[in-house]
Amino acid sequence: MRLRRIRFKDGRAPIEVLHTAMDFKADEEPENLRGALMRNAKLIASYGESGSALDGFILIGLFADGKRSLGFRMPARIPRELLPAYVAEMIRTDAITGKEAADEFDRRFQWVDR
């Protein structure tokens, strides 16, 4: 059974769960998400410098059946109470705002290779 809608008894707006299949061409293999995860983790860990070592991480796995998995190591410099808002703002900035700005820039300006 797949969860589709959550209705609250106290009259709040219902929550719709959207199930989106991964798109891939019939002649291609689906993306290797485990490999992509490892490549990204290695890349992030390589950013550390002598005075700025990796201090923490958050890993969220989102699965096709609606389940999730979370792994993290708390960074020492961020209070535990502030971490959820900090992560939400990073996601909002990097995944939504930055992507939308880049798409809008591409729509307005045409790139010319010289």
C-alpha positions as CSV (number, residue, x, y, z in Angstrom):
1,M,0.0,0.0,0.0
2,R,1.3,3.5,-0.9
3,L,0.6,6.5,1.1
4,R,-1.2,9.1,-1.0
5,R,-3.0,11.6,1.2
6,I,-2.9,12.5,4.9
7,R,-6.0,14.2,6.3
8,F,-5.9,15.8,9.7
9,K,-8.8,15.6,12.1
10,D,-8.3,19.2,13.3
11,G,-9.1,20.7,9.9
12,R,-5.6,21.5,8.7
13,A,-4.9,21.3,5.0
14,P,-4.3,17.7,3.8
15,I,-0.8,16.6,2.7
16,E,-0.5,15.1,-0.8
17,V,2.3,12.6,-1.4
18,L,3.6,12.8,-4.9
19,H,5.2,9.6,-6.2
20,T,7.5,10.4,-9.1
21,A,9.2,7.7,-11.1
22,M,12.8,8.1,-12.2
23,D,13.1,8.9,-15.8
24,F,15.6,7.0,-17.9
25,K,15.7,6.0,-21.6
26,A,14.9,2.3,-22.3
27,D,18.3,1.7,-23.8
28,E,20.1,3.1,-20.7
29,E,20.7,1.8,-17.3
30,P,19.1,3.7,-14.4
31,E,21.5,6.1,-12.6
32,N,23.8,4.3,-10.1
33,L,22.8,6.3,-7.1
34,R,25.2,4.4,-4.8
35,G,28.1,5.4,-7.0
36,A,26.9,9.0,-7.2
37,L,26.6,9.1,-3.4
38,M,30.2,7.8,-2.9
39,R,31.5,10.3,-5.5
40,N,29.8,13.2,-3.8
41,A,30.9,12.1,-0.3
42,K,34.6,11.8,-1.5
43,L,34.3,15.2,-3.2
44,I,32.9,16.9,-0.1
45,A,35.5,15.3,2.2
46,S,38.3,16.5,-0.2
47,Y,37.4,20.2,0.4
48,G,38.9,20.1,3.8
49,E,42.1,22.1,4.2
50,S,44.7,22.1,7.0
51,G,42.9,24.7,9.1
52,S,39.4,23.6,8.0
53,A,38.9,19.9,8.4
54,L,35.5,18.3,7.9
55,D,33.6,18.6,11.1
56,G,30.2,17.1,10.5
57,F,27.8,15.8,7.9
58,I,24.2,15.0,7.2
59,L,23.1,12.3,4.8
60,I,19.4,11.9,3.9
61,G,18.3,9.0,1.8
62,L,14.9,9.3,0.1
63,F,13.5,6.0,-1.2
64,A,11.0,5.4,-4.0
65,D,8.5,3.8,-1.6
66,G,8.3,7.0,0.5
67,K,10.7,5.9,3.2
68,R,13.7,7.8,4.3
69,S,16.9,7.2,6.1
70,L,19.1,9.8,8.0
71,G,22.7,9.6,9.1
72,F,24.7,12.5,10.6
73,R,27.6,13.6,12.7
74,M,26.9,16.8,14.6
75,P,29.3,19.6,13.8
76,A,30.8,21.0,17.0
77,R,30.3,24.7,16.1
78,I,26.5,24.6,15.4
79,P,24.1,24.2,18.4
80,R,21.9,21.2,18.0
81,E,18.7,23.4,18.1
82,L,19.9,25.5,15.2
83,L,20.9,22.6,12.9
84,P,17.4,21.9,11.3
85,A,16.9,25.5,10.3
86,Y,20.5,25.8,9.0
87,V,20.1,22.7,6.9
88,A,16.7,23.8,5.6
89,E,18.2,27.2,4.5
90,M,21.1,25.5,2.8
91,I,18.8,23.3,0.8
92,R,16.5,26.2,0.0
93,T,19.5,28.3,-1.3
94,D,21.5,25.6,-3.1
95,A,18.8,23.3,-4.5
96,I,16.0,25.7,-5.2
97,T,17.1,29.4,-5.4
98,G,20.4,28.8,-7.0
99,K,18.9,26.4,-9.6
100,E,16.1,28.8,-10.4
101,A,18.5,31.7,-10.8
102,A,20.7,29.7,-13.1
103,D,17.7,28.6,-15.2
104,E,16.4,32.2,-15.4
105,F,19.9,33.4,-16.4
106,D,20.1,30.8,-19.2
107,R,16.6,31.7,-20.4
108,R,17.5,35.4,-20.7
109,F,21.0,35.2,-22.1
110,Q,22.3,33.1,-24.9
111,W,25.8,31.6,-24.5
112,V,28.2,32.1,-27.5
113,D,31.3,29.9,-27.7
114,R,34.3,31.6,-29.3
